[in-house]
Amino acid sequence: MIDISLENFIPAFFLTVLAGLSTGIGALIAFFSKSKSHTFLSIGLGFSAGVMVYVSFVEILAKSRHAFEAIYHDELIGESLAILCFFGGIGLSALIDRFIPEDVNPHEPKSDKQLSVLKEGSEHSLIKNSALKRTGIFTALAIGIHNFPEGFATFIAALDDMSVGITIALAIAIHNIPEGMAVSLPIYHATGERKKAFWYAFISGLAEPVGAIVGFFLLLPLMGELTFGITFGFVAGIMVYISFDELLPSARLYGNAHTTILGITLGMMVMAVSLVTFKLI
């Protein structure tokens, strides 16, 4: 059973806020980065994917199965329901993606060529300022929609197990960095105002803690083993979808196969060590 006391609630919410607002870090990197090398970002995105995939299959999906088994006292039913919820989470994420235009979808990674076009002066830009601003604003809205389930996933994981929550929050924070870049660059080059572009990127990350709070209070009256089983199954599916649909393609785009697999391996290793360490404490 998840401990929803105030002592657990505040740190879990704080982690979710930090993870969401890392979009502001992406904006700062976009403004001040002089290098065209995104190797570190590639490793970071691979790291995020490794953390999310590992914890989803090893820890969170298992929690879903155990919750269902506690209700129905049957391993087969418990595993079947957990799997059903897992693919339900993947389906929900895919449905959200389906209704967001590809050109502003944060799950569609931007290539270095695309970013370099945005970094050029307006006189060389291939896109008019009004279109650039529209792209930035709609990308911010799209990121806000995506961040709702991500925020809820981070929050619930942290409520249940702070060690898992910290690692997932770190992974979400890293994956929000390129999303902040995708928001800030078009708006900055359309308006010439760094401050305005930064705030658009920063505010888009607020959807993460909002999603956490809305989801939590919607489920609060229903809290029980059945709710936890469904929630953990969906959370695992959402995180695996994010990893395969966004993080891994972006990691390959910003780096190569070697930087991607390095990041994945490091992420899985850190997640595995943290889970074992906190169980020993």
RODO-2510 file (C-alpha; in nm, 4 decimals, decimal comma):
residues 281
     n   res          X          Y          Z
     1     m     0,0000     0,0000     0,0000
     2     i     0,1285     0,3454    -0,0939
     3     d     0,1953     0,5807     0,1978
     4     i     0,0099     0,9043     0,1102
     5     s     0,1021     1,0917     0,4276
     6     l     0,2183     1,4536     0,4083
     7     e     0,5773     1,3420     0,4774
     8     n     0,5752     1,1364     0,1567
     9     f     0,3544     1,3679    -0,0472
    10     i     0,5788     1,6777    -0,0301
    11     p     0,9090     1,5166    -0,1442
    12     a     0,7286     1,3209    -0,4197
    13     f     0,5659     1,6394    -0,5476
    14     f     0,8958     1,8304    -0,5233
    15     l     1,0683     1,5657    -0,7384
    16     t     0,7920     1,5936    -0,9983
    17     v     0,8282     1,9741    -1,0099
    18     l     1,2059     1,9504    -1,0584
    19     a     1,1663     1,6926    -1,3360
    20     g     0,9084     1,9027    -1,5196
    21     l     1,0896     2,2340    -1,4976
    22     s     1,4081     2,0936    -1,6511
    23     t     1,2607     2,2149    -1,9808
    24     g     1,4097     2,5475    -1,8711
    25     i     1,7560     2,3868    -1,8758
    26     g     1,6925     2,2867    -2,2373
    27     a     1,6111     2,6475    -2,3220
    28     l     1,9366     2,7715    -2,1671
    29     i     2,1410     2,5085    -2,3517
    30     a     1,9781     2,6092    -2,6794
    31     f     2,0622     2,9778    -2,6230
    32     f     2,4207     2,9467    -2,5112
    33     s     2,5583     2,6258    -2,6612
    34     k     2,8306     2,7008    -2,9168
    35     s     2,9076     2,3410    -3,0016
    36     k     2,7217     2,1367    -3,2591
    37     s     2,8135     1,8173    -3,0729
    38     h     2,5245     1,6590    -2,8875
    39     t     2,7171     1,3508    -2,7661
    40     f     2,6454     1,4187    -2,3991
    41     l     2,2768     1,4699    -2,4731
    42     s     2,2698     1,1415    -2,6670
    43     i     2,4198     0,9526    -2,3728
    44     g     2,1774     1,1266    -2,1359
    45     l     1,8739     1,0318    -2,3429
    46     g     1,9969     0,6724    -2,3669
    47     f     2,0475     0,6797    -1,9892
    48     s     1,6851     0,7930    -1,9414
    49     a     1,5596     0,5126    -2,1647
    50     g     1,7673     0,2551    -1,9766
    51     v     1,6309     0,3725    -1,6412
    52     m     1,2697     0,3733    -1,7575
    53     v     1,2751     0,0388    -1,9388
    54     y     1,4571    -0,1393    -1,6556
    55     v     1,2411    -0,0053    -1,3737
    56     s     0,9208    -0,0614    -1,5728
    57     f     0,9837    -0,4320    -1,6301
    58     v     1,1746    -0,5178    -1,3112
    59     e     0,9891    -0,3113    -1,0507
    60     i     0,6725    -0,1295    -1,1571
    61     l     0,5065    -0,4026    -1,3657
    62     a     0,5845    -0,6472    -1,0841
    63     k     0,4061    -0,4166    -0,8366
    64     s     0,1021    -0,4163    -1,0644
    65     r     0,1019    -0,7955    -1,0790
    66     h     0,1394    -0,8306    -0,7010
    67     a    -0,1492    -0,5886    -0,6388
    68     f    -0,3822    -0,7898    -0,8633
    69     e    -0,2649    -1,1181    -0,7088
    70     a    -0,3468    -0,9803    -0,3627
    71     i    -0,7060    -0,9222    -0,4771
    72     y    -0,7746    -1,2381    -0,6773
    73     h    -0,5264    -1,4774    -0,5090
    74     d    -0,4307    -1,6194    -0,8455
    75     e    -0,0950    -1,5698    -1,0199
    76     l    -0,2329    -1,6171    -1,3717
    77     i    -0,5111    -1,3616    -1,3245
    78     g    -0,2697    -1,1175    -1,1596
    79     e    -0,0167    -1,1421    -1,4416
    80     s    -0,2851    -1,1228    -1,7115
    81     l    -0,4417    -0,8069    -1,5670
    82     a    -0,1010    -0,6432    -1,5201
    83     i    -0,0130    -0,7143    -1,8840
    84     l    -0,3497    -0,5780    -1,9961
    85     c    -0,2914    -0,2520    -1,8053
    86     f     0,0675    -0,2332    -1,9349
    87     f    -0,0489    -0,2360    -2,2962
    88     g    -0,3293    -0,0002    -2,1972
    89     g    -0,0621     0,2505    -2,0914
    90     i     0,1140     0,2086    -2,4253
    91     g    -0,2177     0,2553    -2,6052
    92     l    -0,2984     0,5714    -2,4079
    93     s     0,0399     0,7245    -2,4961
    94     a    -0,0030     0,6308    -2,8615
    95     l    -0,3509     0,7871    -2,8629
    96     i    -0,2133     1,1158    -2,7264
    97     d     0,0533     1,1140    -2,9983
    98     r    -0,2087     1,0415    -3,2642
    99     f    -0,3917     1,3694    -3,2040
   100     i    -0,0833     1,5958    -3,1995
   101     p     0,0543     1,7230    -3,5342
   102     e     0,3902     1,5691    -3,6232
   103     d     0,5682     1,9018    -3,6716
   104     v     0,5042     2,0111    -3,3112
   105     n     0,5070     1,6683    -3,1470
   106     p     0,7843     1,6542    -2,8838
   107     h     0,8138     1,2813    -2,9509
   108     e     0,9399     1,3659    -3,3016
   109     p     1,3124     1,4395    -3,2465
   110     k     1,4674     1,7401    -3,4192
   111     s     1,7790     1,6737    -3,6234
   112     d     2,0933     1,8867    -3,5988
   113     k     2,0117     2,0204    -3,9455
   114     q     1,6675     2,1333    -3,8291
   115     l     1,8130     2,2937    -3,5171
   116     s     2,0828     2,4714    -3,7181
   117     v     1,8170     2,6257    -3,9433
   118     l     1,6484     2,7694    -3,6352
   119     k     1,9797     2,9036    -3,5056
   120     e     2,0421     3,1068    -3,8174
   121     g     1,9514     3,4737    -3,8328
   122     s     1,6025     3,5611    -3,9491
   123     e     1,7302     3,6826    -4,2833
   124     h     1,8568     3,3310    -4,3605
   125     s     1,5724     3,1371    -4,2010
   126     l     1,3670     2,9097    -4,4247
   127     i     1,0582     2,9697    -4,2119
   128     k     0,8835     3,2984    -4,1518
   129     n     0,8848     3,4452    -3,8027
   130     s     0,5108     3,3977    -3,7549
   131     a     0,5378     3,0304    -3,8455
   132     l     0,8340     2,9902    -3,6097
   133     k     0,6414     3,1437    -3,3231
   134     r     0,3420     2,9218    -3,3972
   135     t     0,5694     2,6173    -3,3953
   136     g     0,7141     2,7128    -3,0567
   137     i     0,3753     2,7828    -2,8973
   138     f     0,2124     2,4650    -3,0290
   139     t     0,5159     2,2610    -2,9268
   140     a     0,4796     2,4024    -2,5747
   141     l     0,1125     2,2963    -2,5705
   142     a     0,2007     1,9519    -2,7054
   143     i     0,4691     1,9064    -2,4398
   144     g     0,2192     2,0128    -2,1753
   145     i    -0,0220     1,7395    -2,2888
   146     h     0,2542     1,4779    -2,2907
   147     n     0,3810     1,5838    -1,9499
   148     f     0,0508     1,5096    -1,7751
   149     p     0,0942     1,1286    -1,7717
   150     e     0,4710     1,1619    -1,7244
   151     g     0,4189     1,3744    -1,4131
   152     f     0,1667     1,1292    -1,2735
   153     a     0,4064     0,8370    -1,3371
   154     t     0,6917     1,0142    -1,1561
   155     f     0,4719     1,1168    -0,8636
   156     i     0,3166     0,7732    -0,8036
   157     a     0,6554     0,6017    -0,8304
   158     a     0,8047     0,8439    -0,5745
   159     l     0,5100     0,7996    -0,3368
   160     d     0,5550     0,4239    -0,3450
   161     d     0,9373     0,4112    -0,3326
   162     m     1,1492     0,7258    -0,3019
   163     s     1,4614     0,5562    -0,4424
   164     v     1,2732     0,4587    -0,7582
   165     g     1,1112     0,8028    -0,7729
   166     i     1,4454     0,9866    -0,7571
   167     t     1,5915     0,7841    -1,0443
   168     i     1,2793     0,8185    -1,2590
   169     a     1,2674     1,1935    -1,1874
   170     l     1,6287     1,2203    -1,3067
   171     a     1,5443     1,0266    -1,6229
   172     i     1,2387     1,2441    -1,6928
   173     a     1,4436     1,5595    -1,6279
   174     i     1,7065     1,4556    -1,8843
   175     h     1,4438     1,3720    -2,1437
   176     n     1,2742     1,7107    -2,0894
   177     i     1,5909     1,8990    -2,1899
   178     p     1,5525     1,8569    -2,5693
   179     e     1,1817     1,9372    -2,5321
   180     g     1,2792     2,2719    -2,3793
   181     m     1,5078     2,3313    -2,6770
   182     a     1,2234     2,2513    -2,9176
   183     v     1,0019     2,5163    -2,7527
   184     s     1,2552     2,7941    -2,6976
   185     l     1,4426     2,8009    -3,0279
   186     p     1,1473     2,8832    -3,2582
   187     i     1,0072     3,1469    -3,0226
   188     y     1,3477     3,3086    -2,9667
   189     h     1,4217     3,3391    -3,3368
   190     a     1,0702     3,4629    -3,4107
   191     t     1,0680     3,7324    -3,1413
   192     g     1,4372     3,7910    -3,0635
   193     e     1,3517     3,7729    -2,6923
   194     r     1,5421     3,5163    -2,4878
   195     k     1,3342     3,5856    -2,1770
   196     k     1,0020     3,5161    -2,3510
   197     a     1,1373     3,1985    -2,5136
   198     f     1,2743     3,0746    -2,1802
   199     w     0,9431     3,1293    -1,9996
   200     y     0,7464     2,9429    -2,2666
   201     a     0,9813     2,6461    -2,2260
   202     f     0,9797     2,6741    -1,8462
   203     i     0,6009     2,6972    -1,8167
   204     s     0,5450     2,4008    -2,0516
   205     g     0,7144     2,1871    -1,7860
   206     l     0,4558     2,2911    -1,5245
   207     a     0,2137     2,0420    -1,6781
   208     e     0,4157     1,7673    -1,5097
   209     p     0,3367     1,8588    -1,1464
   210     v    -0,0165     1,9595    -1,2504
   211     g    -0,0649     1,6142    -1,4049
   212     a     0,0652     1,4563    -1,0856
   213     i    -0,1784     1,6466    -0,8618
   214     v    -0,4823     1,6052    -1,0894
   215     g    -0,4201     1,2339    -1,1330
   216     f    -0,3587     1,1832    -0,7640
   217     f    -0,6742     1,3572    -0,6434
   218     l    -0,8870     1,1870    -0,9080
   219     l    -0,7677     0,8496    -0,7789
   220     l    -0,7526     0,9380    -0,4076
   221     p    -1,1157     0,8361    -0,3326
   222     l    -1,0516     0,5040    -0,5094
   223     m    -0,7188     0,4202    -0,3459
   224     g    -0,6850     0,0458    -0,2933
   225     e    -0,5127    -0,2606    -0,4340
   226     l    -0,7205    -0,2534    -0,7544
   227     t    -0,6369     0,1128    -0,8206
   228     f    -0,2682     0,0501    -0,7537
   229     g    -0,2623    -0,2515    -0,9830
   230     i    -0,4178    -0,0564    -1,2692
   231     t    -0,2061     0,2545    -1,2040
   232     f     0,1285     0,0738    -1,1889
   233     g     0,0444    -0,1259    -1,5027
   234     f    -0,0406     0,1912    -1,6947
   235     v     0,2649     0,3756    -1,5603
   236     a     0,4946     0,0957    -1,6790
   237     g     0,3369     0,1061    -2,0255
   238     i     0,3627     0,4856    -2,0490
   239     m     0,7321     0,4843    -1,9565
   240     v     0,8203     0,2060    -2,2004
   241     y     0,6352     0,3910    -2,4779
   242     i     0,8227     0,7145    -2,4013
   243     s     1,1523     0,5248    -2,4104
   244     f     1,0953     0,3529    -2,7440
   245     d     0,9036     0,6285    -2,9202
   246     e     1,1028     0,9329    -2,8082
   247     l     1,4187     0,8705    -2,6082
   248     l     1,5915     0,6033    -2,8169
   249     p     1,5276     0,7707    -3,1567
   250     s     1,6453     1,1034    -3,0117
   251     a     1,9551     0,9442    -2,8611
   252     r     2,0484     0,7977    -3,2008
   253     l     1,9796     1,1293    -3,3741
   254     y     2,1914     1,3387    -3,1377
   255     g     2,4705     1,0801    -3,1269
   256     n     2,5144     0,7319    -3,2732
   257     a     2,4582     0,3656    -3,1905
   258     h     2,7556     0,3562    -2,9516
   259     t     2,6573     0,6635    -2,7469
   260     t     2,3005     0,5349    -2,7299
   261     i     2,3909     0,1874    -2,6033
   262     l     2,6392     0,3395    -2,3571
   263     g     2,3632     0,5568    -2,2135
   264     i     2,1158     0,2652    -2,1986
   265     t     2,3665     0,0433    -2,0191
   266     l     2,4571     0,3159    -1,7677
   267     g     2,0896     0,3868    -1,7019
   268     m     2,0063     0,0215    -1,6394
   269     m     2,3147    -0,0194    -1,4200
   270     v     2,2334     0,2857    -1,2069
   271     m     1,8711     0,1742    -1,1703
   272     a     1,9711    -0,1810    -1,0762
   273     v     2,2305    -0,0676    -0,8211
   274     s     1,9935     0,1877    -0,6664
   275     l     1,7163    -0,0702    -0,6260
   276     v     1,9498    -0,3209    -0,4587
   277     t     2,1167    -0,0551    -0,2415
   278     f     1,7928     0,0872    -0,1028
   279     k     1,6622    -0,2626    -0,0289
   280     l     1,9745    -0,3332     0,1761
   281     i     1,9450    -0,0099     0,3780
***
